[in-house]
Amino acid sequence: MQIPARFNGPPGSGNGGWCSGVFAAAAGARIGGPPVQVTLRVPPPLDTALEFAEGSVRAGDTLVAEVAEAVDAGVPVPPVRLADAVTASKDYPGFAAHPFPGCFVCGPDRAPGDGLRIFPGPLPGGRTAAPWTVPDDVVAETMWAALDCPGGWTAIGPAGRPYVLGRIAAAVTALPAPGDECVIVGALAETSGRKAVVDSSVYGPDGRHLAQARATWLALVQ
């Protein structure tokens, strides 16, 4: 398997959520199945042959990620109305200061139809919310990606301090339909040193809970 260059996060490496979804699928994760946890050991390389075996993803001799069953995928973040998510998104901190503006998920430099353009804005209580128009090519990996950055931005905050995904446990209950207007919400669970633990949830246009994740993000040393 390979991560095409389109699905980047930081320059030169894969978006953590998308890559984790790819690795989870290689390990047998399925829609409606139990949660799966992916731990990234190095930034996932792009356009590089990767091999999955015995719970490990490798690029040659380099351990890229480890995949295992998860106890759970965190706590569902309460939903908000689509109108409230749209309002919050207008204050997305990444419009002013973004560590990786070309990110496939949340990069404002990505054109419509190329990136997911999910722009999580702040809500009270350390939460974020964003509207999301589901692309035509939505698959389980898309949902893992959509769960990624909205949680991370609860840690990044308005200062734009660079964080990257270290670990994510996710469960996808169902896929939305192409063109659906979904709402994605994130919440900061705890911080410790360079680590931030966050939860994120995807809700469909009818309010149905579609996907859930708990992730650990790591602040980059500057």
Secondary structure as the mmCIF struct_conf table of DSSP 4:
data_model
#
loop_
_struct_conf.conf_type_id
_struct_conf.id
_struct_conf.beg_label_comp_id
_struct_conf.beg_label_asym_id
_struct_conf.beg_label_seq_id
_struct_conf.end_label_comp_id
_struct_conf.end_label_asym_id
_struct_conf.end_label_seq_id
HELX_RH_3T_P HELX_RH_3T_P1 ALA A 5 PHE A 7
STRN STRN1 ASN A 8 ASN A 8
BEND BEND1 GLY A 9 PRO A 10
TURN_TY1_P TURN_TY1_P1 PRO A 11 GLY A 12
STRN STRN2 SER A 13 GLY A 14
HELX_RH_AL_P HELX_RH_AL_P1 GLY A 16 ALA A 26
TURN_TY1_P TURN_TY1_P2 ALA A 27 GLY A 28
TURN_TY1_P TURN_TY1_P3 ILE A 31 GLY A 32
BEND BEND2 GLY A 33 GLY A 33
STRN STRN3 VAL A 36 LEU A 40
BEND BEND3 ARG A 41 VAL A 42
HELX_LH_PP_P HELX_LH_PP_P1 PRO A 43 PRO A 44
STRN STRN4 PRO A 45 PRO A 45
BEND BEND4 LEU A 46 ASP A 47
STRN STRN5 GLU A 51 ALA A 53
TURN_TY1_P TURN_TY1_P4 GLU A 54 GLY A 55
STRN STRN6 SER A 56 ALA A 59
TURN_TY1_P TURN_TY1_P5 GLY A 60 ASP A 61
STRN STRN7 THR A 62 GLU A 69
BEND BEND5 VAL A 71 VAL A 71
HELX_LH_PP_P HELX_LH_PP_P2 PRO A 76 PRO A 79
HELX_RH_AL_P HELX_RH_AL_P2 LEU A 82 SER A 89
TURN_TY1_P TURN_TY1_P6 LYS A 90 ASP A 91
HELX_RH_3T_P HELX_RH_3T_P2 PRO A 93 PHE A 95
TURN_TY1_P TURN_TY1_P7 ALA A 96 ALA A 96
BEND BEND6 PRO A 99 PRO A 99
TURN_TY1_P TURN_TY1_P8 PRO A 101 GLY A 102
TURN_TY1_P TURN_TY1_P9 PHE A 104 CYS A 106
TURN_TY1_P TURN_TY1_P10 PRO A 108 ASP A 109
BEND BEND7 ARG A 110 ARG A 110
HELX_LH_PP_P HELX_LH_PP_P3 ALA A 111 ALA A 111
STRN STRN8 PRO A 112 PRO A 112
TURN_TY1_P TURN_TY1_P11 GLY A 113 ASP A 114
STRN STRN9 GLY A 115 GLY A 115
HELX_LH_PP_P HELX_LH_PP_P4 PRO A 120 PRO A 120
STRN STRN10 GLY A 121 LEU A 123
TURN_TY1_P TURN_TY1_P12 PRO A 124 GLY A 126
STRN STRN11 ARG A 127 THR A 133
HELX_LH_PP_P HELX_LH_PP_P5 VAL A 134 PRO A 135
TURN_TY1_P TURN_TY1_P13 ASP A 136 ASP A 137
HELX_RH_AL_P HELX_RH_AL_P3 ALA A 140 ILE A 156
TURN_TY1_P TURN_TY1_P14 GLY A 157 GLY A 160
STRN STRN12 TYR A 163 VAL A 172
HELX_LH_PP_P HELX_LH_PP_P6 LEU A 175 ALA A 177
TURN_TY1_P TURN_TY1_P15 PRO A 178 GLY A 179
STRN STRN13 GLU A 181 SER A 192
TURN_TY1_P TURN_TY1_P16 GLY A 193 ARG A 194
STRN STRN14 LYS A 195 TYR A 203
TURN_TY1_P TURN_TY1_P17 PRO A 205 ASP A 206
BEND BEND8 GLY A 207 GLY A 207
STRN STRN15 HIS A 209 ALA A 219
HELX_LH_PP_P HELX_LH_PP_P7 LEU A 220 VAL A 221
#
